[in-house]
Amino acid sequence: MARTRISISLEQEQAERIRRHAERAGMDVSAYLVSAATRQMAETEAMEEQFAGVDALIAAAEAEASAGAPEPPASAGELTEQERREIESALGLVYGADRPGARPGEAA
């Protein structure tokens, strides 16, 4: 496999610190930096894979929200008891269950 050279610029203090760490690991600086970058890429890819489902849900919710909220039915009227409980439950998740009924700007 052909090798490719990548040039980086860093502060002298950073370079010395990297050299010391590479030496302690029994590696030359190039091998140490490749190892560190490869490990970081694997961690990032694992996190992206783990959160791909959540990211997709967020993207779908954002797309739905940007499309605009649907208009309520003309005969919406009063909330049912079940709808009121669902709303209070959702508000408890947002504002904390220890502050039932609290709204932003209200004292606890």
C-alpha positions in Angstrom: 0.0 0.0 0.0 1.4 3.4 -0.9 2.0 5.8 1.9 0.7 9.4 1.9 2.4 12.2 3.8 0.3 14.7 5.8 1.8 17.8 7.2 0.4 19.4 10.4 1.3 22.6 12.2 1.1 22.8 16.0 2.6 24.7 18.9 6.1 23.6 20.1 4.6 22.6 23.5 2.0 20.4 21.8 4.7 18.8 19.7 6.9 18.0 22.7 4.0 16.5 24.6 3.1 14.3 21.6 6.7 13.2 21.3 6.8 12.3 25.0 3.6 10.3 24.8 4.7 8.5 21.6 8.0 7.6 23.3 6.2 6.2 26.4 4.0 4.1 24.1 7.1 2.8 22.3 6.0 4.4 19.0 7.4 7.0 16.7 5.3 10.2 16.4 3.7 9.2 13.0 2.6 5.8 14.3 1.3 7.4 17.5 -0.7 10.1 15.7 -2.2 7.5 13.3 -3.1 5.3 16.2 -4.8 8.2 18.1 -6.6 9.4 15.0 -7.8 5.9 14.1 -9.1 5.4 17.7 -10.9 8.7 17.6 -12.5 7.9 14.2 -13.7 4.5 15.5 -15.2 6.1 18.6 -17.0 8.8 16.5 -18.3 6.3 14.0 -19.6 4.1 16.9 -21.4 7.0 18.5 -22.9 8.1 15.1 -24.1 4.5 14.6 -25.6 4.3 18.1 -27.5 7.5 17.7 -28.5 7.2 14.1 -32.1 6.2 15.1 -32.4 9.2 17.4 -30.9 11.5 14.8 -33.5 10.2 12.2 -36.4 10.9 14.7 -35.1 14.4 15.3 -34.8 15.1 11.6 -38.3 13.8 11.0 -39.7 15.9 13.8 -37.9 19.0 12.5 -39.2 18.4 9.0 -42.7 18.0 10.3 -42.4 21.1 12.4 -41.1 23.2 9.5 -44.0 22.1 7.4 -46.3 23.9 9.9 -48.6 22.7 12.6 -51.9 21.3 11.3 -54.9 23.5 11.9 -57.2 22.3 14.8 -60.6 21.0 13.8 -63.2 23.7 13.7 -65.2 21.9 16.3 -62.3 21.4 18.8 -64.2 22.9 21.7 -63.1 21.9 25.2 -60.4 19.3 26.0 -61.4 15.9 27.2 -60.2 14.8 30.6 -57.8 12.3 28.8 -56.4 15.1 26.6 -55.9 17.3 29.7 -54.0 14.5 31.5 -51.8 13.9 28.5 -51.0 17.6 28.3 -50.2 17.8 32.0 -48.0 14.7 31.7 -46.1 16.3 28.7 -45.7 19.5 30.6 -44.4 17.5 33.6 -41.7 16.0 31.3 -40.7 19.5 30.1 -40.8 21.5 33.4 -40.3 18.7 35.9 -42.7 16.5 37.7 -41.9 18.3 40.9 -43.5 21.5 39.5 -46.9 20.4 38.3 -48.7 23.2 36.5 -45.7 25.5 36.7 -45.0 27.5 33.6 -41.9 29.4 32.5 -41.4 32.6 34.6 -43.6 31.3 37.5 -42.1 30.8 40.9 -42.0 27.2 42.2 
